[in-house]
Amino acid sequence: MGQRLHAVNIMHTSVRFATTLRHCYYMEDVFLQQYAVDNYVKMESHKLRWIRQNQLAIWAEQYQGLQDAFQAGENEADNVGRRTILPSSFVGSPRDMVQRFQDAMSLVQKFGKPDLFITMTCNPGWDEIRNELLPGQIAQDRPDLLTRVFKSKFEQFKHDVVNIGVFGTVIAYVYVFEFQKRGLPHVHMLLIIDENDKLRNPDDYDQIVRAEIPAKEEQPQLHCAVLKHMIHGPCGIQNPRSPCMKNGKCKKGYPKPFSLETYQVATAASEQISAIPRIIQDEINIPVVDEEINFLDKLNHDQRVAYNTIMGVIERKESMIFFVDGPGGTGKTFLYRTLLANLRKLGHIAIATATSGIAATLLPGGRTAHSRFKIPLTPDASSTCSISIQSDLAELIRRATVVVWDEAPMVNRRAVEAFDRTLKDIMEVDSPFGGKVVIFGGDFRQVLPVVPNGTRSEMIDACIVKSPLWRYVKVLHLKYNMRTINDEHFAEYVRRIGDGNEPFTKDDLVKVPSSMAIQWEGEHSVYNLIEEVFPDLHNHASDAKYMVDRALLTPINDDVDKLNAKIISQFPGEEVTLHSFDEVEEDTQHLYQQEFLNSISPRRFTATYIKVEKRCPNNVVTKYRSKSGTYVMEQD
């Protein structure tokens, strides 16, 4: 049955058979809807089948398909012809939707923005619908009747609006039909009015808007319609149980005072209303945790001096560039978080950035400096950041009180100098970094800027200390290592290595003291290492604190797997192997089985299986509910 014949039969079946056939599908409301949907699916499937079987003709006629393929990332010419093209003639296809959108935007480009947005909804209480319902039916049982009547009424409405011009001369229009879940259709319509008929003042709006009850004697039909469909309530004292009532008041604010005119918002008033850009709103709304505010009471002497120095400059509204220097473990991040929390609590905007993504995640609201400030990836001596002076990002920088930049020693000084030039342009101040308070931080004992194929002198020249801006920097030193608070000897040893004061052998290698090393005497030395780090493991397997306070670190994944296997074998109980749940995106045919996916172990990916035993600790690294680095212990 074709689409046209099917529609005609749906429309006239009741006239022929409803009086004689008790089980006519019109009387079976649910089956009628299922019947209509099934036949619609059949017709759409037939269209898709024809398109698939006639791809050669479509390829020959639609050269645009080749362009779409290349834009989608297909670079091999042999693969382009194998794509299945879904032409714009198929309603609802991507090409059809894009074509309709482009048609609508071309009207806007030629005639200007729309003037009126009109919504027309279907009313199941229309006489044309109620009079055609069979005994026992409701309007929702007859979607065919609803859509037919609504379409007819809309065509009349469109004729009145477009051809007769009840709102003025229409030079362009666009409309779209939508269906609500309960089955009632509605239409949204955009009208572009001729320049001579545009609405420009309150009198013009009053010509098309009526907020009054028409006189019953003059317009009885309209009077009844307004009372039935456009009156709120009753609520308030007349009906305290109305759904709109909350705490004894109407949630919609009724009754509202009468107004003699429809007011257009004054242009002058509109210009005074300024919305806060989203990028600034996001910074303002960064949550401040009370725990971080209380960090202030836990600062050590060096951190307290640095904190007071920075806050003093901010309170005096001065400009200064700081560099917080300290080896790993001296509490630089702890100091940053304390500064950020207390500044944001006082209402200041503090921009938190870092050179590396890992360091940025440790700062509340942190982002990489390259991402936040749009720094070029390969800056030169004259580079600037890609920030427009009129942009929201520029406005954020203007409003910011302080900029924090962690891991600054890792970045090429050209990037810092580009940031300096950009801030001078944005702030219109010829001072370092536009007069802003900038807090750099890091440890020059760690990773320096990466210069591809560069010599040692080139890497040193790329450091921030070689920048002309360094002479304006005030260095704040953190020396007290909080991570090795119980082992000052080791902390001092690490500091000597970082400062270059520890004796070294050839090739700049440092000899580890024998008291800190286990001599390699064969494979059994690995067990000696495990025993040194996890002494008496068998008896301490159920001690969570014992397990969390110890760890073996190695840079090679294969060594990690070997060490884990040896350690887990010493836990009491039965060993259990847990496989990961892997899936291939968009694998609708289920071509890849779990066993095959579990057998793949690509580099830089976590293992597809782990072996655990009772009381075995596991390090949870996730982006979801648990924090990255959380330790959990296998219970059973």
N, C-alpha and C positions, 0 to 999 in steps of 0.2 A: 504494500500500500504506500503510495507516494505521500510526500509531505502535504501537498495541497489537498489531495483526496482525503487524507486522514483528518485534516482540519475541518473539511466540509462535513464529513460523516459525524465527527464529534459534535458539530453544531446542530445537526438536524435529526439525530437518532431519536431523541425524545419525542419529536413531533410524530414520527412514524410508529414507534413501538411502545412508548411509555404507558399508554393507556391499555395495552394488551398484554405486555410481558411484565410480570411481577418482578422478575429478577433482572430487569434491564440495568446495565452498569451505571446508569444515572442514579438509580436508587441505592447503589452500593458506593457510598462516597469514597471510602478508602481505596476500594478496588478501581474506581474511576481514576483516581490520582496515580495509583500504581500503573494502571494501563497506559496513561498518558506519558509517564516517565519512561516506561519500557519502550514505547514506540519512539519516543524522542531519542533514546539511546541507540535504537536500531538505525534510525535515519542518520545520526551523527557517525555511527560506526561505518555505515555504508559510504558516507562521504570520505572518511579517513581511508577506507580500503581503496577507494578509487584514486585518491591522491597517492597512496603508496604504490599502486600498480601503474601509475602514469608519471613516474618521476622523470623519465627521459624527456617527455614533452615539457614538463615543468622546468627542467634544467635548461632546455633550449630556449624557453621563453623568458626566464627570469635570470638575467645576468647578475642582478643584485644579490642572488644567493651566493655567488662566488665571493663578492665583497664581504658579505656577512660572515662567511667562513673564515676569511683571513683576519677579520676584526676579532673573531672569537679565539684567535690564537693558532689557527691551523696554518703551518708553514710548508707542509708537504703537498705538492700538487696532486700526487697520486691519491691522497686521502680526501681531497675536496669533493670529488665526484661521488663519493660513497655516502655523503650526508643526505638525509631525508628532508626535503624542503616542505614546509607547511605554509602554503601561500596565504596571502591576505584575504582571499575569497572565503577561507574557512573562518566563520565568525568566532571570535574569542581567541584566536591564535595570536602569538606575540606580534606578528607582522600586522594583523588586523588592528590590534590595540594601539600599536605605534602609529599606524596610518591615521587612525581616528584622532589620536592626540595631536599629531602634526597638523591635521586639518583644522582642529580647533585653535591651535596656537597661531596658525597663519591668519585666521580671522582677527585675532587680537593684534597681531603685528600690523595688519592693514587698517583696521577700524578703531583700535584702541581698546582699553579695558572695559569689561562689562559694567553696566549701570544698575541692573536689577537682577537679583537672585530670587527666583520664584520656585516654591515647592507646592505641588498639587498632590494630594493624597486621595486614596480610594475610600469611599464611605460605604460599608456593607449595608447601611440602612437606606440607600437610594431606592426609590420606588421601582426603577428599571430592574434592579436586582431582586428585590423582595417579591415582585409580581411573577417572576419566572421560576422561583423556587418550588420544588415539588413538596408535597406534604411530608413533614418530618425532617426536612433539610434545613441547614443553616448556610449562610453565605460561604463559609470556609469549605463547605463540601463541594462547591462548584467553582474551582479556580478558572475554568474556561469561561464561565459567565462573568466573574469578576473582571478578568482581563479584557474581555470583549466590551463590556459596558464602560470600563475605565478608559480604554483606548478611544472609544467613540466620544466620550466627554472631553478627553484631552484634545482630540482633533478639533472639536468645536472651540475649546478654549484657545488653542493655538491660532485658529482662524480669527478669533476676536482680537487677539494680541498682535499677531503679525500682519494680517491683512486689513482689518478694520482700524487697528492702531489705538486701542483704548488707553494705552500708556504713552502714546506718541509714536512717531515713525520709527519702526524697527529696521535697522540697516544690517543686522546680523544676529543670529541666535544659535544656541547649542543646547541640546537637552539629552538627558540620559534616564532610562527607566531602571528602577531598582525594586526588588521584592523583599519584604520583611519576612522574618522567620515564620510568622503566623499566616503568611500567604497573601497579605494585602500589598498591591503594587503602589508605587508612588513615583513621581517624576521630578527631577531637578532641572530647572531651565535658566539659562543665562541670556539676558537681552542686552544688546548694545544699541542705545538710542541715538537717533540723529542729533547732531550738535544743537539744532534749534529747539529740541524738545527735552534736553537734559534737565535734571532736577538740580536747582542751584540755590534755592532759598526755602524757608519754612512754608511759604504759600504754595510752592510747587509740590512739596511733599503732602500737604493737606489735600491736594487734588486727587491723590491716589490712596491716601491712608485715612480711614475713618475709625475713630475710637469712640463710638457712641452707639446707642441702641436706636435703630430707626423707628420712626413713628408707626404704630400699628395700623392707624387709619390710612396712611399714605403707602406704605410698603409692608403689607401683612406677611408676605412670604419671607422677605428678608428679616423682618422683625422676629419671626419664630426661629429662623436659622441662627441668628446671632444669640438669642437666648439659649438655644440648645447646644451650640457648639463653641461659643466664644466667651462665656461667662465663667469666671473662676468661682468655685465654691458651690453652695454656701459653706463658710467656715467661720471661725471666731466664735462669738457668743451664740450665733444662730446654729452652729453645728460644731461643738467642741471635739467631736470624734472624727472629724474630717481627716483623711490621710495626710493632708498637708500640715496638720497641727503638730507642733513640737514645743513642749514647755509652755503651753498656753498661748503660743503665737503661731501665726502662719509662716511657714518656711519661705514662701514666695513674697512675703511682705504686704499681703492684702489685708484690709483695703488700702489702696493707694490714693493720694490726693488727686483731685481733678486738675486737668490742665487744658487750657483753651487752645494751645497750639502744639504742633510737633516741632521740636527744636533740633536744628542741625548743630553739631558740635562746632563751636567757634574755632576758626583757623588759628587765631592767636592763642587760644587755650591749648589747642593740640600741639603747638610748637613748644609750649612750656612743659609738656608731659614727655619725659624721657625715660624709656625703658632701659633697664640695666642689661647690657649684653650678656649672653649666656656664659661666655668664657670668664667674665668677672663674677657672675653669680655663682659659678662653680667654685671659684676660689674663696668667696665669702662663706659658702656653705660647707666648707671642709670641717667635719666634726672635730671638736677639741675634747680630748679625753682627760678627765680629771686626774687620772693616774700620771699623765705626762706633765700636767701642771705641778703636781707634787714632786716631780723629779728635782725641782729647784732645791728642795731640802736635802737631796742626796748628792749634790755636786761636791767633788773633792776640791782641794785648794786651787789647783791649776784651772779646773773648769769654772770655779766661782770667779776667779780673776778675769777669765775670758768673757764670761757672761756679763759681769758688771761693766767691763770695758765697752762691749758692744751695745748694751742697753743704755749706757750713758750717752753714747754718740747719738742713738736714736731719739732719746728723750730731749736732747739739746737741738734736735733737728739739723744735725751736721751731716756732712758727707765723709765717708771713709771707706777704704778697701782693706779688708782683713784677710789674713791667711791663717787658718787653724792648723798648726803643724803638730803631728804626733804619730808615733809608730802605731801599728795595729794593736788594739786592746786598750788604748789610753782614753777611750770614751768620746771620740769625736762625734759619732752619730748620736750618742746620748745627749751631748751638748746641743746639737742641732735640733733635736726633737724638743728639748726644753725651751729653746729660743722660739721655735715655731709655735708651740702650744701657748706660751705666755703672750707672744705678740698677737696671735689670732684672738686670744681671749680679750685683749684690749681693743679689738676692732681693726687692727692693722692687716693689710694684705701682705703676706710673705710668700714669695715664689720659691718653691723648693725644687732644685734640679740636681742632677749628678751626671758625670761623664758616662758611666756605665749603667745599664738597665737594672742590674742587681742592686747597685747602691741606691738607685732612685726608688726602688720599691721599699726601702727601709725608712724613707721619709714620708710622713703623711702628706698626701697630695703631690708626691714627687713624680717628676718626669725627667727623661733625659734632656740635657741641655740642648742638643741638636734638634730634638723634637719640639721643645717649648719655644726656642728662640729662632728656629728655622735657619740654623747655621749651615753654611755650605759644607759639603763633605770633603772637598779639597780646597780649602781657603788659601788665598795668596796674600801678598802684602797690601792689597787694596780691596779685599773682599768686605762685603757687608752682609748682614742677615736679610733674608727675604721677608721683611716686615714693612708693610705700608704704613705711613705716618697716620693715615686716616682709619686704620683697621682697629677692630676691637682688641686685638693683641697689643697694639701700641697703647691703647687706652688703659689696658691692664697694667702695663709696665709703668705708665705715668702714675697710676694710683698706688702702685706697690711701694711699701716702705723699705723692704729689704729683699735682696736676692741671695739665696743660698746655693752654692755650687760645690758639691762634694766631688772627691776624686779628681780635682783640678790638675794634679801633676800628670795625669794620663792623657790630657788633651793637648793638641798642638797649639802653641802660643798664637798662631795666626787666627785660630778660631776665637780665642779670647780677645784679640785685637779687633776682629770683625764685630764682635759683640760690643766692644767699647765704642767703635765708630757709630754703630746703630743707635746705642743709647744716647750719644751726643745729638744725633739728628732728631730723635723722638723727643727728648727733653729740651732741645734747643739751648743746651748749656755746654760750653766748651771746657768742661772739667772731666777728669777721668770718670768714665762710665756715667756721664751725664749728671754727676752730682748725687748718684744713688749710693746707698749703703750696700756694698757687695761683700759677701762672706765666702771666700774660697776655703777649701780644706783638702787635706790629703796627706800622703806620706811619700816623700821623694825616695824613700828606701825601697819602695815597691816598684810597680810597673811604670815606666816612663813612656812618652809618646812613641807610637809605632811609626817609623819611617821606612817604607818599603825599600829594601836593598840599601839602606843608609849605613853610613859609618858611625862610629861612636861619637865623633864630633858633631855630625849632623843630628843625631838623636838628642845630644845635649843642647844644641842650638834651638831645637824645637820646644824645649822646656819653657814653662811660663817664667822661670827666673831670668831667662835671657831676654824677656820682653822689655821694651822701654817703660811699660806700665809698672814693672816690679818696684821701681823706686818710690812709688806712692803707696806701697802695701805695708801694713803694720802686721808683723808676724806675732801670733799668740801661740806659745808652746804648751803642749800637754806632754808631761814626762812620766806621770805615774801610771804604770800598766795595771789596769784593773783585772785583766784576764789571768795574770800570773801573780796575783797578790800573795799567794802562799809559796811562791818559788822565786824569790828575788834574784837568786843566782842565775837562773835560766833567763829571766827578763833582762838582766844586765848583759848576759852573753849575746842574746839576740840584738840588743841595742848596739853593742860593739860591732857586730857584723854589719848592721845597717849604716852605721856611721863610718865604716871603713877602718876601724881601729883594731879589728881582730886580725892576727897574723894569718897570712894565706900562703898557699903553695903556688906552684906554677899554674898558669891559665886561670888565675884569680879564683882558685878553689880553696874553700875553707875546710880545714880538717876538723871533724867532729871529735870532741874529747871521748876517750875510751869509756868514761863513766856514763856517757849518753848513748852508747852504741852497743850492739850485739854482734860479735864477730861471726862472719859467715864461715861455717864449717861443714856445710852440706845441707840437705833438705830438712834435717832435724832442727836446724837453726830457726826455721819458721815456727816450729812448736815452742822453741825457747822464747821467741818474740811474743807469741800468744800467751804463754805462761807469765811473762813479764808484765804484760798489759792486763791480762785477766787471770790473776793468781787464784788458784783453788776454784776454778769456774764451776765445777760440778756441784759444789756445796752452796754457791752463791747464785745459782741460776734463777731462783725465785726472788732475788733482791733487786727491785726496780732501780733503786738509787745506785747500787753497785754497777748495774749495766749502763745507766745513763751517763755516769761520770767517766766512762772509758770509751775509747774509740781508736781504731787503726786507720790511718790515712795513707792512701797510695794514689798516684796519678794515673795508673793504667787500669782499665776496666777488667782485663783478664786477671790481674793480680787481686782485684776486689773479689771476683767470683771464687778464686782459689782460696783466699783467706776465709771468706764466708763459709765455704763448704767445710773447711777444717774446723772452724769454730762451732758451727751448728752440729757437727758430728759429736761434739763433746757434751751436748745438752742431753739430759735424761729424757726418755720417752721415745715415742715412735715418730719418725720423720714423715711429714706430709708434703706433697708437691702441689702447689696452687698455680693454675694456669691463668693467664690474663684473658679477658674477654675482648677479642678483636673483631672488627667488622670493616668491610669496605664500603665507603660511601656510595650511595646510588647503585648498589648491587641488587637490583630488583629480581634478578634471576637466581640469586644465591649460588653463584658459580664457585665461590671460594669457601671451603670448609674451615671450621675452627682449627682442625689438626694442621692444615697447611699454613694458616696464618700464625699459629703458635710456633711453627718451625722456622719462621723468618726472624732473624735477630740483626736488624740493620745497625750500623754504627750510630752512636750518639742517641740511641733509643734505649729505654729501660728494658730489662730482660722480660721475655714473654712468660717466664715462670719463676717461681721462687720456692725454695724448700725451707720449711719452718718446722719447729718442734715446740712443744709446750714450754711457756715462759720465754720464748725466743723474742728479743726486741726487734722491732721493725721501724725504720725511719719513713714517715709518711711525707711525701713531697707532692703536693696537690695545689690546685687553684680554687678548690671548692671550700667546703665547710671548715675543714681542719686547716690550721696554719701550716705553711711549708716548713718542714723540719720537725714536725711533731713526732715524738716517739710513742709507739704503742707496743703493748706486750701481748703475745699470743697466750690466750687463756686455756683453750681446749682445741 
